[in-house]
Amino acid sequence: MTGSTAPHGAPAPLLRLRGVSRTYGERKALLPLDLDLEPGTCTALFGHNGSGKSTLLRIACGRDEPTSGTARFAGRKISEDDPEVRARVAVVGDTVATYPDLTVREHLELVTVAHAVEDAGAWIDEVLADRRLSGHAQALPGSLSSGQLQSLLLAAALVRPRDLLVLDEPEQRLDPDARVRLAELLNGEKRDGVAVLLATHQPELAETVADRMIALEDGRVIAEGPPAEVLGELGLRG
């Protein structure tokens, strides 16, 4: 069972999963587990494809319901249909979904309108610069590289309010320099008090940004704790 009650004086968990599992027909995608995630902290989910990482992320952001157990955000049941969840939870998925006829900047403008962001123009300029997309602001998605598309997904999460940031392998399609900037970004999110739940294949990213790591295999937890300890237990750290 993963996660524990926050120590006395620590922030209350923003995300709390208890006995959460998920089955699809006869397939057990996720066996029961617990998870607490406090503001300003990062938990990294680590494992191969099919280990249960994406299933857990979908439950954590309200895009799927657990077969058993409870999933709560800020004390209320997590549901993507809940306006508060939509307003406070930003998601970067594992697939690139864009509108082919909207420019990079128009994609971000659409997000800021949906979330009533003040001073949106200046904020979009800042995020475009941060994600190295300023020179592509008027480009259509079809002209972007795979790494630039991934940066657009990250930018769309950054131009909106968020208390919880859920990311499914955000390092994919990024070059080494962009992965370094991603780690800096996620550590910055933590400093701003955002709770980060991250699925990754990259031990280096997990060790750089995560406070806690959960290793999954075939839907079950095989190791958990500080990233260095988990990676050592898995034989991925000297």
Biotite code that builds the C-alpha atoms (Angstrom):
import biotite.structure as struc

atoms = struc.array([
    struc.Atom([0.000, 0.000, 0.000], chain_id="A", res_id=1, res_name="MET", atom_name="CA", element="C"),
    struc.Atom([1.462, 3.359, -0.961], chain_id="A", res_id=2, res_name="THR", atom_name="CA", element="C"),
    struc.Atom([1.397, 6.752, 0.636], chain_id="A", res_id=3, res_name="GLY", atom_name="CA", element="C"),
    struc.Atom([0.989, 7.658, 4.262], chain_id="A", res_id=4, res_name="SER", atom_name="CA", element="C"),
    struc.Atom([-0.772, 10.303, 6.289], chain_id="A", res_id=5, res_name="THR", atom_name="CA", element="C"),
    struc.Atom([1.127, 13.586, 6.244], chain_id="A", res_id=6, res_name="ALA", atom_name="CA", element="C"),
    struc.Atom([3.252, 14.166, 9.363], chain_id="A", res_id=7, res_name="PRO", atom_name="CA", element="C"),
    struc.Atom([1.958, 16.566, 11.995], chain_id="A", res_id=8, res_name="HIS", atom_name="CA", element="C"),
    struc.Atom([2.327, 20.123, 10.699], chain_id="A", res_id=9, res_name="GLY", atom_name="CA", element="C"),
    struc.Atom([2.682, 19.087, 7.051], chain_id="A", res_id=10, res_name="ALA", atom_name="CA", element="C"),
    struc.Atom([0.150, 20.309, 4.477], chain_id="A", res_id=11, res_name="PRO", atom_name="CA", element="C"),
    struc.Atom([-2.948, 18.168, 4.105], chain_id="A", res_id=12, res_name="ALA", atom_name="CA", element="C"),
    struc.Atom([-2.885, 15.989, 0.986], chain_id="A", res_id=13, res_name="PRO", atom_name="CA", element="C"),
    struc.Atom([-4.385, 17.677, -2.057], chain_id="A", res_id=14, res_name="LEU", atom_name="CA", element="C"),
    struc.Atom([-4.801, 14.315, -3.766], chain_id="A", res_id=15, res_name="LEU", atom_name="CA", element="C"),
    struc.Atom([-5.745, 11.256, -1.722], chain_id="A", res_id=16, res_name="ARG", atom_name="CA", element="C"),
    struc.Atom([-6.306, 7.775, -3.154], chain_id="A", res_id=17, res_name="LEU", atom_name="CA", element="C"),
    struc.Atom([-7.391, 4.943, -0.888], chain_id="A", res_id=18, res_name="ARG", atom_name="CA", element="C"),
    struc.Atom([-7.619, 1.295, -1.956], chain_id="A", res_id=19, res_name="GLY", atom_name="CA", element="C"),
    struc.Atom([-7.820, 2.361, -5.581], chain_id="A", res_id=20, res_name="VAL", atom_name="CA", element="C"),
    struc.Atom([-7.886, -0.392, -8.214], chain_id="A", res_id=21, res_name="SER", atom_name="CA", element="C"),
    struc.Atom([-9.012, -0.710, -11.834], chain_id="A", res_id=22, res_name="ARG", atom_name="CA", element="C"),
    struc.Atom([-10.078, -3.699, -13.877], chain_id="A", res_id=23, res_name="THR", atom_name="CA", element="C"),
    struc.Atom([-11.147, -3.829, -17.513], chain_id="A", res_id=24, res_name="TYR", atom_name="CA", element="C"),
    struc.Atom([-13.142, -6.989, -18.013], chain_id="A", res_id=25, res_name="GLY", atom_name="CA", element="C"),
    struc.Atom([-10.888, -9.775, -16.791], chain_id="A", res_id=26, res_name="GLU", atom_name="CA", element="C"),
    struc.Atom([-7.725, -7.683, -16.905], chain_id="A", res_id=27, res_name="ARG", atom_name="CA", element="C"),
    struc.Atom([-6.449, -6.201, -13.662], chain_id="A", res_id=28, res_name="LYS", atom_name="CA", element="C"),
    struc.Atom([-4.820, -2.974, -14.816], chain_id="A", res_id=29, res_name="ALA", atom_name="CA", element="C"),
    struc.Atom([-4.217, -1.656, -11.296], chain_id="A", res_id=30, res_name="LEU", atom_name="CA", element="C"),
    struc.Atom([-4.210, -3.502, -7.980], chain_id="A", res_id=31, res_name="LEU", atom_name="CA", element="C"),
    struc.Atom([-5.351, -1.697, -4.809], chain_id="A", res_id=32, res_name="PRO", atom_name="CA", element="C"),
    struc.Atom([-3.038, 1.078, -3.650], chain_id="A", res_id=33, res_name="LEU", atom_name="CA", element="C"),
    struc.Atom([-2.995, 4.248, -1.570], chain_id="A", res_id=34, res_name="ASP", atom_name="CA", element="C"),
    struc.Atom([-1.412, 7.561, -2.475], chain_id="A", res_id=35, res_name="LEU", atom_name="CA", element="C"),
    struc.Atom([-1.197, 10.968, -0.797], chain_id="A", res_id=36, res_name="ASP", atom_name="CA", element="C"),
    struc.Atom([0.147, 13.991, -2.672], chain_id="A", res_id=37, res_name="LEU", atom_name="CA", element="C"),
    struc.Atom([0.702, 17.269, -0.837], chain_id="A", res_id=38, res_name="GLU", atom_name="CA", element="C"),
    struc.Atom([1.032, 20.763, -2.354], chain_id="A", res_id=39, res_name="PRO", atom_name="CA", element="C"),
    struc.Atom([4.579, 21.568, -3.400], chain_id="A", res_id=40, res_name="GLY", atom_name="CA", element="C"),
    struc.Atom([5.632, 17.932, -3.760], chain_id="A", res_id=41, res_name="THR", atom_name="CA", element="C"),
    struc.Atom([6.122, 15.524, -6.661], chain_id="A", res_id=42, res_name="CYS", atom_name="CA", element="C"),
    struc.Atom([5.407, 11.811, -6.839], chain_id="A", res_id=43, res_name="THR", atom_name="CA", element="C"),
    struc.Atom([6.846, 9.938, -9.819], chain_id="A", res_id=44, res_name="ALA", atom_name="CA", element="C"),
    struc.Atom([5.298, 6.745, -11.171], chain_id="A", res_id=45, res_name="LEU", atom_name="CA", element="C"),
    struc.Atom([7.881, 4.512, -12.779], chain_id="A", res_id=46, res_name="PHE", atom_name="CA", element="C"),
    struc.Atom([7.489, 1.373, -14.874], chain_id="A", res_id=47, res_name="GLY", atom_name="CA", element="C"),
    struc.Atom([7.269, -0.132, -18.326], chain_id="A", res_id=48, res_name="HIS", atom_name="CA", element="C"),
    struc.Atom([4.315, 0.326, -20.680], chain_id="A", res_id=49, res_name="ASN", atom_name="CA", element="C"),
    struc.Atom([1.370, -1.633, -19.300], chain_id="A", res_id=50, res_name="GLY", atom_name="CA", element="C"),
    struc.Atom([2.557, -1.348, -15.701], chain_id="A", res_id=51, res_name="SER", atom_name="CA", element="C"),
    struc.Atom([-0.471, 0.702, -14.615], chain_id="A", res_id=52, res_name="GLY", atom_name="CA", element="C"),
    struc.Atom([1.016, 4.205, -14.645], chain_id="A", res_id=53, res_name="LYS", atom_name="CA", element="C"),
    struc.Atom([-1.411, 5.736, -17.150], chain_id="A", res_id=54, res_name="SER", atom_name="CA", element="C"),
    struc.Atom([-4.387, 4.047, -15.485], chain_id="A", res_id=55, res_name="THR", atom_name="CA", element="C"),
    struc.Atom([-3.425, 5.595, -12.174], chain_id="A", res_id=56, res_name="LEU", atom_name="CA", element="C"),
    struc.Atom([-3.000, 9.024, -13.784], chain_id="A", res_id=57, res_name="LEU", atom_name="CA", element="C"),
    struc.Atom([-6.434, 8.846, -15.412], chain_id="A", res_id=58, res_name="ARG", atom_name="CA", element="C"),
    struc.Atom([-7.995, 8.084, -12.038], chain_id="A", res_id=59, res_name="ILE", atom_name="CA", element="C"),
    struc.Atom([-6.010, 10.862, -10.356], chain_id="A", res_id=60, res_name="ALA", atom_name="CA", element="C"),
    struc.Atom([-7.321, 13.531, -12.749], chain_id="A", res_id=61, res_name="CYS", atom_name="CA", element="C"),
    struc.Atom([-10.896, 12.224, -12.900], chain_id="A", res_id=62, res_name="GLY", atom_name="CA", element="C"),
    struc.Atom([-10.803, 10.856, -16.437], chain_id="A", res_id=63, res_name="ARG", atom_name="CA", element="C"),
    struc.Atom([-11.505, 7.332, -15.184], chain_id="A", res_id=64, res_name="ASP", atom_name="CA", element="C"),
    struc.Atom([-13.206, 5.919, -12.110], chain_id="A", res_id=65, res_name="GLU", atom_name="CA", element="C"),
    struc.Atom([-11.628, 3.281, -9.905], chain_id="A", res_id=66, res_name="PRO", atom_name="CA", element="C"),
    struc.Atom([-13.238, -0.154, -9.774], chain_id="A", res_id=67, res_name="THR", atom_name="CA", element="C"),
    struc.Atom([-12.721, -0.089, -6.023], chain_id="A", res_id=68, res_name="SER", atom_name="CA", element="C"),
    struc.Atom([-11.535, 2.437, -3.485], chain_id="A", res_id=69, res_name="GLY", atom_name="CA", element="C"),
    struc.Atom([-11.877, 6.212, -3.306], chain_id="A", res_id=70, res_name="THR", atom_name="CA", element="C"),
    struc.Atom([-10.140, 9.038, -5.158], chain_id="A", res_id=71, res_name="ALA", atom_name="CA", element="C"),
    struc.Atom([-10.435, 12.550, -3.703], chain_id="A", res_id=72, res_name="ARG", atom_name="CA", element="C"),
    struc.Atom([-9.105, 15.946, -4.716], chain_id="A", res_id=73, res_name="PHE", atom_name="CA", element="C"),
    struc.Atom([-9.236, 18.709, -2.098], chain_id="A", res_id=74, res_name="ALA", atom_name="CA", element="C"),
    struc.Atom([-11.584, 16.522, -0.066], chain_id="A", res_id=75, res_name="GLY", atom_name="CA", element="C"),
    struc.Atom([-14.125, 15.895, -2.814], chain_id="A", res_id=76, res_name="ARG", atom_name="CA", element="C"),
    struc.Atom([-14.635, 12.961, -5.141], chain_id="A", res_id=77, res_name="LYS", atom_name="CA", element="C"),
    struc.Atom([-12.531, 13.356, -8.265], chain_id="A", res_id=78, res_name="ILE", atom_name="CA", element="C"),
    struc.Atom([-14.521, 13.718, -11.454], chain_id="A", res_id=79, res_name="SER", atom_name="CA", element="C"),
    struc.Atom([-13.630, 15.403, -14.726], chain_id="A", res_id=80, res_name="GLU", atom_name="CA", element="C"),
    struc.Atom([-17.225, 16.693, -14.749], chain_id="A", res_id=81, res_name="ASP", atom_name="CA", element="C"),
    struc.Atom([-16.640, 18.629, -11.511], chain_id="A", res_id=82, res_name="ASP", atom_name="CA", element="C"),
    struc.Atom([-15.997, 22.319, -12.377], chain_id="A", res_id=83, res_name="PRO", atom_name="CA", element="C"),
    struc.Atom([-13.561, 22.672, -9.472], chain_id="A", res_id=84, res_name="GLU", atom_name="CA", element="C"),
    struc.Atom([-11.493, 19.729, -10.675], chain_id="A", res_id=85, res_name="VAL", atom_name="CA", element="C"),
    struc.Atom([-11.447, 21.124, -14.224], chain_id="A", res_id=86, res_name="ARG", atom_name="CA", element="C"),
    struc.Atom([-10.411, 24.523, -12.880], chain_id="A", res_id=87, res_name="ALA", atom_name="CA", element="C"),
    struc.Atom([-7.600, 23.291, -10.624], chain_id="A", res_id=88, res_name="ARG", atom_name="CA", element="C"),
    struc.Atom([-6.167, 20.194, -12.310], chain_id="A", res_id=89, res_name="VAL", atom_name="CA", element="C"),
    struc.Atom([-3.982, 20.564, -15.417], chain_id="A", res_id=90, res_name="ALA", atom_name="CA", element="C"),
    struc.Atom([-3.128, 17.482, -17.463], chain_id="A", res_id=91, res_name="VAL", atom_name="CA", element="C"),
    struc.Atom([-0.392, 16.759, -20.003], chain_id="A", res_id=92, res_name="VAL", atom_name="CA", element="C"),
    struc.Atom([-1.301, 13.458, -21.629], chain_id="A", res_id=93, res_name="GLY", atom_name="CA", element="C"),
    struc.Atom([0.765, 10.919, -23.524], chain_id="A", res_id=94, res_name="ASP", atom_name="CA", element="C"),
    struc.Atom([-0.742, 11.780, -26.917], chain_id="A", res_id=95, res_name="THR", atom_name="CA", element="C"),
    struc.Atom([-0.615, 15.008, -28.896], chain_id="A", res_id=96, res_name="VAL", atom_name="CA", element="C"),
    struc.Atom([-4.092, 16.414, -29.550], chain_id="A", res_id=97, res_name="ALA", atom_name="CA", element="C"),
    struc.Atom([-4.227, 19.706, -31.443], chain_id="A", res_id=98, res_name="THR", atom_name="CA", element="C"),
    struc.Atom([-6.509, 21.642, -33.777], chain_id="A", res_id=99, res_name="TYR", atom_name="CA", element="C"),
    struc.Atom([-4.886, 21.584, -37.238], chain_id="A", res_id=100, res_name="PRO", atom_name="CA", element="C"),
    struc.Atom([-6.168, 25.040, -38.236], chain_id="A", res_id=101, res_name="ASP", atom_name="CA", element="C"),
    struc.Atom([-5.137, 26.893, -35.053], chain_id="A", res_id=102, res_name="LEU", atom_name="CA", element="C"),
    struc.Atom([-1.701, 28.396, -34.615], chain_id="A", res_id=103, res_name="THR", atom_name="CA", element="C"),
    struc.Atom([0.429, 27.705, -31.567], chain_id="A", res_id=104, res_name="VAL", atom_name="CA", element="C"),
    struc.Atom([-0.580, 31.040, -30.075], chain_id="A", res_id=105, res_name="ARG", atom_name="CA", element="C"),
    struc.Atom([-4.275, 30.460, -30.833], chain_id="A", res_id=106, res_name="GLU", atom_name="CA", element="C"),
    struc.Atom([-4.127, 27.128, -28.997], chain_id="A", res_id=107, res_name="HIS", atom_name="CA", element="C"),
    struc.Atom([-2.868, 28.922, -25.902], chain_id="A", res_id=108, res_name="LEU", atom_name="CA", element="C"),
    struc.Atom([-5.390, 31.745, -26.294], chain_id="A", res_id=109, res_name="GLU", atom_name="CA", element="C"),
    struc.Atom([-8.171, 29.155, -26.339], chain_id="A", res_id=110, res_name="LEU", atom_name="CA", element="C"),
    struc.Atom([-6.945, 27.742, -23.029], chain_id="A", res_id=111, res_name="VAL", atom_name="CA", element="C"),
    struc.Atom([-6.726, 31.166, -21.397], chain_id="A", res_id=112, res_name="THR", atom_name="CA", element="C"),
    struc.Atom([-10.255, 32.064, -22.524], chain_id="A", res_id=113, res_name="VAL", atom_name="CA", element="C"),
    struc.Atom([-11.612, 28.781, -21.128], chain_id="A", res_id=114, res_name="ALA", atom_name="CA", element="C"),
    struc.Atom([-10.019, 29.545, -17.741], chain_id="A", res_id=115, res_name="HIS", atom_name="CA", element="C"),
    struc.Atom([-10.641, 33.312, -17.698], chain_id="A", res_id=116, res_name="ALA", atom_name="CA", element="C"),
    struc.Atom([-6.934, 34.097, -17.350], chain_id="A", res_id=117, res_name="VAL", atom_name="CA", element="C"),
    struc.Atom([-6.185, 37.788, -16.716], chain_id="A", res_id=118, res_name="GLU", atom_name="CA", element="C"),
    struc.Atom([-3.416, 39.518, -18.708], chain_id="A", res_id=119, res_name="ASP", atom_name="CA", element="C"),
    struc.Atom([-3.468, 36.511, -20.996], chain_id="A", res_id=120, res_name="ALA", atom_name="CA", element="C"),
    struc.Atom([-1.415, 38.102, -23.772], chain_id="A", res_id=121, res_name="GLY", atom_name="CA", element="C"),
    struc.Atom([1.593, 38.809, -21.570], chain_id="A", res_id=122, res_name="ALA", atom_name="CA", element="C"),
    struc.Atom([1.321, 35.434, -19.892], chain_id="A", res_id=123, res_name="TRP", atom_name="CA", element="C"),
    struc.Atom([1.216, 33.646, -23.244], chain_id="A", res_id=124, res_name="ILE", atom_name="CA", element="C"),
    struc.Atom([4.325, 35.560, -24.367], chain_id="A", res_id=125, res_name="ASP", atom_name="CA", element="C"),
    struc.Atom([6.145, 34.449, -21.232], chain_id="A", res_id=126, res_name="GLU", atom_name="CA", element="C"),
    struc.Atom([5.168, 30.802, -21.601], chain_id="A", res_id=127, res_name="VAL", atom_name="CA", element="C"),
    struc.Atom([6.055, 30.770, -25.303], chain_id="A", res_id=128, res_name="LEU", atom_name="CA", element="C"),
    struc.Atom([9.501, 32.074, -24.429], chain_id="A", res_id=129, res_name="ALA", atom_name="CA", element="C"),
    struc.Atom([9.899, 29.593, -21.586], chain_id="A", res_id=130, res_name="ASP", atom_name="CA", element="C"),
    struc.Atom([9.044, 26.649, -23.841], chain_id="A", res_id=131, res_name="ARG", atom_name="CA", element="C"),
    struc.Atom([11.234, 27.976, -26.710], chain_id="A", res_id=132, res_name="ARG", atom_name="CA", element="C"),
    struc.Atom([8.185, 28.462, -28.936], chain_id="A", res_id=133, res_name="LEU", atom_name="CA", element="C"),
    struc.Atom([8.276, 32.222, -29.497], chain_id="A", res_id=134, res_name="SER", atom_name="CA", element="C"),
    struc.Atom([9.548, 31.760, -33.048], chain_id="A", res_id=135, res_name="GLY", atom_name="CA", element="C"),
    struc.Atom([6.715, 29.336, -33.781], chain_id="A", res_id=136, res_name="HIS", atom_name="CA", element="C"),
    struc.Atom([3.804, 31.315, -32.306], chain_id="A", res_id=137, res_name="ALA", atom_name="CA", element="C"),
    struc.Atom([2.121, 31.674, -35.716], chain_id="A", res_id=138, res_name="GLN", atom_name="CA", element="C"),
    struc.Atom([2.923, 28.139, -36.870], chain_id="A", res_id=139, res_name="ALA", atom_name="CA", element="C"),
    struc.Atom([0.304, 25.449, -37.382], chain_id="A", res_id=140, res_name="LEU", atom_name="CA", element="C"),
    struc.Atom([0.763, 22.120, -35.569], chain_id="A", res_id=141, res_name="PRO", atom_name="CA", element="C"),
    struc.Atom([1.495, 20.270, -38.803], chain_id="A", res_id=142, res_name="GLY", atom_name="CA", element="C"),
    struc.Atom([4.696, 22.274, -39.278], chain_id="A", res_id=143, res_name="SER", atom_name="CA", element="C"),
    struc.Atom([6.095, 21.527, -35.805], chain_id="A", res_id=144, res_name="LEU", atom_name="CA", element="C"),
    struc.Atom([8.555, 18.840, -34.844], chain_id="A", res_id=145, res_name="SER", atom_name="CA", element="C"),
    struc.Atom([7.481, 16.154, -32.372], chain_id="A", res_id=146, res_name="SER", atom_name="CA", element="C"),
    struc.Atom([9.476, 17.879, -29.638], chain_id="A", res_id=147, res_name="GLY", atom_name="CA", element="C"),
    struc.Atom([7.837, 21.234, -30.389], chain_id="A", res_id=148, res_name="GLN", atom_name="CA", element="C"),
    struc.Atom([4.408, 19.607, -30.227], chain_id="A", res_id=149, res_name="LEU", atom_name="CA", element="C"),
    struc.Atom([5.284, 18.208, -26.817], chain_id="A", res_id=150, res_name="GLN", atom_name="CA", element="C"),
    struc.Atom([6.381, 21.686, -25.748], chain_id="A", res_id=151, res_name="SER", atom_name="CA", element="C"),
    struc.Atom([3.007, 23.020, -26.919], chain_id="A", res_id=152, res_name="LEU", atom_name="CA", element="C"),
    struc.Atom([1.212, 20.515, -24.684], chain_id="A", res_id=153, res_name="LEU", atom_name="CA", element="C"),
    struc.Atom([3.315, 21.656, -21.739], chain_id="A", res_id=154, res_name="LEU", atom_name="CA", element="C"),
    struc.Atom([2.693, 25.318, -22.617], chain_id="A", res_id=155, res_name="ALA", atom_name="CA", element="C"),
    struc.Atom([-1.073, 24.721, -22.653], chain_id="A", res_id=156, res_name="ALA", atom_name="CA", element="C"),
    struc.Atom([-0.859, 23.438, -19.069], chain_id="A", res_id=157, res_name="ALA", atom_name="CA", element="C"),
    struc.Atom([1.257, 26.397, -17.981], chain_id="A", res_id=158, res_name="LEU", atom_name="CA", element="C"),
    struc.Atom([-1.007, 29.216, -19.233], chain_id="A", res_id=159, res_name="VAL", atom_name="CA", element="C"),
    struc.Atom([-3.894, 28.164, -16.996], chain_id="A", res_id=160, res_name="ARG", atom_name="CA", element="C"),
    struc.Atom([-4.412, 28.086, -13.204], chain_id="A", res_id=161, res_name="PRO", atom_name="CA", element="C"),
    struc.Atom([-3.458, 24.804, -11.535], chain_id="A", res_id=162, res_name="ARG", atom_name="CA", element="C"),
    struc.Atom([-3.010, 23.296, -8.093], chain_id="A", res_id=163, res_name="ASP", atom_name="CA", element="C"),
    struc.Atom([-2.348, 19.779, -9.389], chain_id="A", res_id=164, res_name="LEU", atom_name="CA", element="C"),
    struc.Atom([-0.285, 19.035, -12.490], chain_id="A", res_id=165, res_name="LEU", atom_name="CA", element="C"),
    struc.Atom([-0.628, 15.513, -13.910], chain_id="A", res_id=166, res_name="VAL", atom_name="CA", element="C"),
    struc.Atom([1.866, 14.493, -16.599], chain_id="A", res_id=167, res_name="LEU", atom_name="CA", element="C"),
    struc.Atom([2.104, 11.254, -18.565], chain_id="A", res_id=168, res_name="ASP", atom_name="CA", element="C"),
    struc.Atom([5.698, 10.803, -19.767], chain_id="A", res_id=169, res_name="GLU", atom_name="CA", element="C"),
    struc.Atom([6.227, 14.504, -20.577], chain_id="A", res_id=170, res_name="PRO", atom_name="CA", element="C"),
    struc.Atom([9.870, 13.832, -21.485], chain_id="A", res_id=171, res_name="GLU", atom_name="CA", element="C"),
    struc.Atom([8.957, 11.813, -24.569], chain_id="A", res_id=172, res_name="GLN", atom_name="CA", element="C"),
    struc.Atom([9.902, 13.441, -27.883], chain_id="A", res_id=173, res_name="ARG", atom_name="CA", element="C"),
    struc.Atom([12.069, 16.033, -26.079], chain_id="A", res_id=174, res_name="LEU", atom_name="CA", element="C"),
    struc.Atom([15.780, 16.395, -26.817], chain_id="A", res_id=175, res_name="ASP", atom_name="CA", element="C"),
    struc.Atom([18.310, 16.307, -23.930], chain_id="A", res_id=176, res_name="PRO", atom_name="CA", element="C"),
    struc.Atom([18.380, 20.087, -23.486], chain_id="A", res_id=177, res_name="ASP", atom_name="CA", element="C"),
    struc.Atom([14.588, 20.242, -23.405], chain_id="A", res_id=178, res_name="ALA", atom_name="CA", element="C"),
    struc.Atom([14.537, 17.483, -20.781], chain_id="A", res_id=179, res_name="ARG", atom_name="CA", element="C"),
    struc.Atom([16.820, 19.568, -18.584], chain_id="A", res_id=180, res_name="VAL", atom_name="CA", element="C"),
    struc.Atom([14.440, 22.526, -18.966], chain_id="A", res_id=181, res_name="ARG", atom_name="CA", element="C"),
    struc.Atom([11.512, 20.213, -18.161], chain_id="A", res_id=182, res_name="LEU", atom_name="CA", element="C"),
    struc.Atom([13.140, 19.229, -14.869], chain_id="A", res_id=183, res_name="ALA", atom_name="CA", element="C"),
    struc.Atom([13.710, 22.908, -14.053], chain_id="A", res_id=184, res_name="GLU", atom_name="CA", element="C"),
    struc.Atom([10.073, 23.634, -14.894], chain_id="A", res_id=185, res_name="LEU", atom_name="CA", element="C"),
    struc.Atom([8.740, 20.898, -12.616], chain_id="A", res_id=186, res_name="LEU", atom_name="CA", element="C"),
    struc.Atom([10.946, 21.968, -9.729], chain_id="A", res_id=187, res_name="ASN", atom_name="CA", element="C"),
    struc.Atom([9.647, 25.496, -10.272], chain_id="A", res_id=188, res_name="GLY", atom_name="CA", element="C"),
    struc.Atom([6.080, 24.219, -10.095], chain_id="A", res_id=189, res_name="GLU", atom_name="CA", element="C"),
    struc.Atom([6.853, 22.621, -6.737], chain_id="A", res_id=190, res_name="LYS", atom_name="CA", element="C"),
    struc.Atom([8.333, 25.862, -5.421], chain_id="A", res_id=191, res_name="ARG", atom_name="CA", element="C"),
    struc.Atom([5.087, 27.589, -6.430], chain_id="A", res_id=192, res_name="ASP", atom_name="CA", element="C"),
    struc.Atom([3.121, 25.105, -4.320], chain_id="A", res_id=193, res_name="GLY", atom_name="CA", element="C"),
    struc.Atom([1.766, 22.980, -7.168], chain_id="A", res_id=194, res_name="VAL", atom_name="CA", element="C"),
    struc.Atom([1.394, 19.248, -6.532], chain_id="A", res_id=195, res_name="ALA", atom_name="CA", element="C"),
    struc.Atom([2.943, 17.218, -9.362], chain_id="A", res_id=196, res_name="VAL", atom_name="CA", element="C"),
    struc.Atom([2.060, 13.637, -10.303], chain_id="A", res_id=197, res_name="LEU", atom_name="CA", element="C"),
    struc.Atom([4.382, 12.359, -12.989], chain_id="A", res_id=198, res_name="LEU", atom_name="CA", element="C"),
    struc.Atom([4.654, 9.119, -14.960], chain_id="A", res_id=199, res_name="ALA", atom_name="CA", element="C"),
    struc.Atom([8.036, 8.600, -16.534], chain_id="A", res_id=200, res_name="THR", atom_name="CA", element="C"),
    struc.Atom([10.421, 6.088, -18.080], chain_id="A", res_id=201, res_name="HIS", atom_name="CA", element="C"),
    struc.Atom([13.414, 8.257, -17.197], chain_id="A", res_id=202, res_name="GLN", atom_name="CA", element="C"),
    struc.Atom([15.164, 7.485, -13.881], chain_id="A", res_id=203, res_name="PRO", atom_name="CA", element="C"),
    struc.Atom([17.129, 10.747, -14.146], chain_id="A", res_id=204, res_name="GLU", atom_name="CA", element="C"),
    struc.Atom([13.982, 12.864, -14.362], chain_id="A", res_id=205, res_name="LEU", atom_name="CA", element="C"),
    struc.Atom([12.381, 11.077, -11.412], chain_id="A", res_id=206, res_name="ALA", atom_name="CA", element="C"),
    struc.Atom([15.481, 11.476, -9.261], chain_id="A", res_id=207, res_name="GLU", atom_name="CA", element="C"),
    struc.Atom([15.802, 15.171, -10.167], chain_id="A", res_id=208, res_name="THR", atom_name="CA", element="C"),
    struc.Atom([12.236, 16.285, -9.467], chain_id="A", res_id=209, res_name="VAL", atom_name="CA", element="C"),
    struc.Atom([10.404, 13.694, -7.355], chain_id="A", res_id=210, res_name="ALA", atom_name="CA", element="C"),
    struc.Atom([10.144, 13.565, -3.572], chain_id="A", res_id=211, res_name="ASP", atom_name="CA", element="C"),
    struc.Atom([8.634, 10.101, -3.730], chain_id="A", res_id=212, res_name="ARG", atom_name="CA", element="C"),
    struc.Atom([8.705, 7.350, -6.325], chain_id="A", res_id=213, res_name="MET", atom_name="CA", element="C"),
    struc.Atom([6.327, 4.445, -6.903], chain_id="A", res_id=214, res_name="ILE", atom_name="CA", element="C"),
    struc.Atom([7.497, 1.622, -9.160], chain_id="A", res_id=215, res_name="ALA", atom_name="CA", element="C"),
    struc.Atom([4.724, -0.398, -10.804], chain_id="A", res_id=216, res_name="LEU", atom_name="CA", element="C"),
    struc.Atom([4.745, -3.721, -12.598], chain_id="A", res_id=217, res_name="GLU", atom_name="CA", element="C"),
    struc.Atom([1.653, -5.443, -13.978], chain_id="A", res_id=218, res_name="ASP", atom_name="CA", element="C"),
    struc.Atom([-0.554, -3.088, -11.974], chain_id="A", res_id=219, res_name="GLY", atom_name="CA", element="C"),
    struc.Atom([1.071, -3.691, -8.599], chain_id="A", res_id=220, res_name="ARG", atom_name="CA", element="C"),
    struc.Atom([3.533, -1.700, -6.516], chain_id="A", res_id=221, res_name="VAL", atom_name="CA", element="C"),
    struc.Atom([6.955, -3.356, -6.466], chain_id="A", res_id=222, res_name="ILE", atom_name="CA", element="C"),
    struc.Atom([8.896, -0.562, -4.744], chain_id="A", res_id=223, res_name="ALA", atom_name="CA", element="C"),
    struc.Atom([8.230, 2.846, -3.215], chain_id="A", res_id=224, res_name="GLU", atom_name="CA", element="C"),
    struc.Atom([10.043, 5.547, -1.329], chain_id="A", res_id=225, res_name="GLY", atom_name="CA", element="C"),
    struc.Atom([12.634, 8.233, -2.088], chain_id="A", res_id=226, res_name="PRO", atom_name="CA", element="C"),
    struc.Atom([13.724, 7.975, -5.743], chain_id="A", res_id=227, res_name="PRO", atom_name="CA", element="C"),
    struc.Atom([17.352, 7.073, -4.958], chain_id="A", res_id=228, res_name="ALA", atom_name="CA", element="C"),
    struc.Atom([16.229, 4.180, -2.769], chain_id="A", res_id=229, res_name="GLU", atom_name="CA", element="C"),
    struc.Atom([13.692, 2.874, -5.287], chain_id="A", res_id=230, res_name="VAL", atom_name="CA", element="C"),
    struc.Atom([16.124, 3.102, -8.185], chain_id="A", res_id=231, res_name="LEU", atom_name="CA", element="C"),
    struc.Atom([18.746, 1.317, -6.114], chain_id="A", res_id=232, res_name="GLY", atom_name="CA", element="C"),
    struc.Atom([16.249, -1.404, -5.246], chain_id="A", res_id=233, res_name="GLU", atom_name="CA", element="C"),
    struc.Atom([15.478, -1.808, -8.944], chain_id="A", res_id=234, res_name="LEU", atom_name="CA", element="C"),
    struc.Atom([19.161, -1.980, -9.806], chain_id="A", res_id=235, res_name="GLY", atom_name="CA", element="C"),
    struc.Atom([19.068, 1.263, -11.771], chain_id="A", res_id=236, res_name="LEU", atom_name="CA", element="C"),
    struc.Atom([21.434, 3.248, -9.606], chain_id="A", res_id=237, res_name="ARG", atom_name="CA", element="C"),
    struc.Atom([25.025, 2.534, -8.733], chain_id="A", res_id=238, res_name="GLY", atom_name="CA", element="C"),
])
